[in-house]
């Protein structure tokens, strides 16, 4: 039995508290800046206590009723674009990865392993390597400034395919034989057996892929030129003026706080499933 050392407990808690402060302080400063006027934010030193303009700033950001030199698109619209994009990417990645892993594990066809390794090797290719040809294809198909252009090139996932394949390989052959003896076809076995068993893994991947889709910057920067199709991450960049132009930093900070809410809510609401999907071995 390992004895607990009081001083080690104190040290570990102190390190954790310092880590929380280091991570949380920039978020706190962002929130404080979002509650003051622009003049108060740019003064030195900036106030470190919340102000009285929170409702005004957040309403202005959501409705797009501002006069800065950057984009004046409504943040509410941007967040809707980001939400649809993130949901489509996450759900499509999980669906395609489930089906591709199912085919690789349970169907016998020529070059099966070669196809799997071809999928797996795409992990070695950074997005920047294929972003030029991908953009050309999307432009030729007329998908610029559309949800299809924002999501379709990003829905394939070698990582999720690999994870689902490894999980399917752990399922006993007796379960497959029992389903076959009960008259279940391939898709019935997939729907009634594999999908329910994969629920926790799907939840963990959903959290990861949702945040991945929400935080996309480079690809939306290329395929969106209309303000109505800006995701919120692009919107924050467009709101920051260049040169001597005036930037409404209080509105930018309010937008940043709003942009953090959906990913944070997804992590909080699905935390139990997320952890279970990563550590659960009793499957």
N, C-alpha and C positions, 0 to 999 in steps of 0.2 A: 504494500500500500504506500502510495506517495504522500508524504506529509506536505501540507500547505504551509508556505512561508509567508508570514504577514507582510514583510517588506517587499517581497516579490509581487504580491497582490497590489500593494500600494503603487509600486513602480509601473506595473502593467496598466492599472487604471489611469495613472498620470499620463502615460504614453497615449492611451486611447483618447483621453480628454484633449490633449494637445493636438492629436490628429483631427478630432472633430472640430476644434476651433479653427485650425488651418483650412479645413475644407468649407466650413460653414461661414466664416467671416466674409469672404467675397460675396456669397449669396446675400448675407445680411446687408452689406454695403449697397448691393444692387437694389434690394428692396427699399432701403432708406432713400436712395437717389430717386426711386420711382414715386416717392411721396412728396417731393419738393418741387419748386419751380425751377426753370432752367437757370435763372440767375443764381439761385442758391446752390445748385449743383456745381456750377463752374467756379464758384468762389473758393478761395483757399484760406483756411481748410474747409472742406465740405462738412456740413452737419452730420453727426453720427447718430442722431435720434430721428425717428420718423416724423415727417411733417404733416401738414393738414391738407395736402392737395392730392391725396391718393385717388379718391373717386374721380376727380377731374382728369387726372393723367390717364388712368386706366380706361375711362370712357372715351377719351380722345383717341387713345391707341386702338381700341376695339372698333370704333366707328370711322377712323381715318380722317377725323376733322382736325387737321393740323396744317401749319403754314410753313414748315421747314423746307429747305431746298432739296431734301431727299424725296424718296417715294412717299406718296400720300395714300397708298392703298390701305384699306381697312385691315387691321390685324385679325379681326374675326374671320374674314375671308381667307387670309393666309393660313390661319390655324385649321380651317376646314379643308383646305387643299392638302396641308401636311397630314391631317388625320386620315383622309381618304387614301393618300399615298402610302402612309405607314401601314394601314390596315390591309390594303391590297397586297403590298409587298410581303408582309408577314404571313397572311393566309395563303397566298399563292406559293410562297417558298415552302411552307409546311406541306401543302397538298401535293406539289410536284415532287418533293423529296420523299414523301411517303410512298407514292406510286412508283417512283424510280427505284427506291430501295426494295420494295416488294417485288418488282420485276427481276431485279438482279439476284435476289436471294432465292425466290421460289419458282422461277421459270428457267428451264434449260434451253438455251439458244446459242448459236455460234458466236464466238468472240465475247462471251458474257463478261469475263474478267478483264478483257482488253478494254471494253466499253467502260467498266467501272474505273479502271485506272486512268482512262482518258478523262473521265469526269473528275477524279481526284486530283489529277495533275493541274487542273485549272486553278487550284488553290495557289499555285506558284506564280500565277500571272496577276500582277497588280492591275487595278482598274485602269490606271493610266495607259497601260500597254494597248488595251483594246478600245479605249474611249473614242479615238478618232474614227475607226471603221464603224463602230456602233452608232456614233452620231450621224455618219453618212447614211447608214441604213434607215435610221429614224427619220431623217430629213427627206430621203427619197420616198418614204411611205407617207409623208405628209402628217407625221405624228408630233411635230413640234407644237408647244403650247397646248398639250392635251394630257389627260390622265394616263392614257395608254403610253405616251412617250415618256412620262415620268416613272412608270412602274414596270412595263413589260421587259425592258433590258436588264432589270435588276431582280427578276423573280427566280432565276435559277440559283441553286445553292449547293455547291459540292460538300460543304461542311455538314449541312443538315442531312444530305443523302448518306454521307459516311456514318453519321451518328445513328440514323435509323437502321442502316444495314447492320451495324454492329449489334444493335439491340435485337433485331430480328434473328440474328444468328444464335442468340441465347435462348430462343424459344424452343422447348423440347420437340423433337420429332413426333413424339407420342400425341401431342396436341394436334399436329397436322394430320396424323393418321386418324385420330378420333373424329375430326371434322370431316375428313373424306368419307369415313364409314357412315356418318350421319347424312351423307348426300350433299354436303356443302360444296359448291363450286368455288373457284378461285376468288371471285369478287365477294361472295358470301363470307368466305373465310376472312378476307381482308376487312370487310365491314363489321362483322360480328365478333371477331377475335382480335385481330391485330390492332385496329384503331382503338378499341377500349383499353387494351394493354399499354398503348403508347400515349395515353392521356397526359401523364405527368411530363413526359419528354416533350410532347407538343406544347404544353404550357410554358416550360422553360425556354424552348426555342421561340415561342411567340413573344415573350418579353424581350429577348435579345434582338429578334428581327424587327419588332415594332420600333425599338429605340434606334436600330440601324436605319430604318426607313425614315423616321422622324428627323434624324440628324443629317440626312443627305444634303450635301452642299455642292460638290463639284458637278455632278450630273445635272441637277436642276438649274445650275448656273448656265449650262450650255443650252439646254432645251427649252428654257422659258425666257421669253422676251416681253410678254404682256403682263402687266401688273396683276391682272385677275388670276393668273396662274402661278404667282410667286408662292412657294412654301414660306413658312415663317422664318426659317433660317436665312433664306435669301433676303426676305423682307428686312431683317435686322441690318444686314450689310447695306442694302439699298437706302436705308434711312440715315446712314452715317454719311454726311456730306464730305466732299473732298475740298482741299485748298482752303480758301478763306471763308467758305460758306458756313453759315451757322447751323450747328447740329443741335436738335432738341434732345439733349441727353436724358432728360427726365422721361420723355416718351420712349426713347430707345431702351432705357432700363425697365420701364413698365412692360414693354414688349418682351424683353428677355425673361422677366418673371412669368409672364403668361405662357411663353414658349416652354418653360420648364414644367408646367403643371401636368399636361397629359402624360409624358413619360414617367414622372414621379408617381402619379396616380396608378398607372399600370403596374409599376414595381411594387407599390404598397398593397394594392388589391390582390395581386397574384404572387406575393412573396412566398406564401406557404407552398404553392404549386411549383414555383420556380426552384426553391431549395429542394423540394422533394424530387423534382426531375433531374437535378444534378447529383444528388447523393443517394437516392433510393436504389437499392440493389435487389430488393425482394420482388422480382418480377418474373 
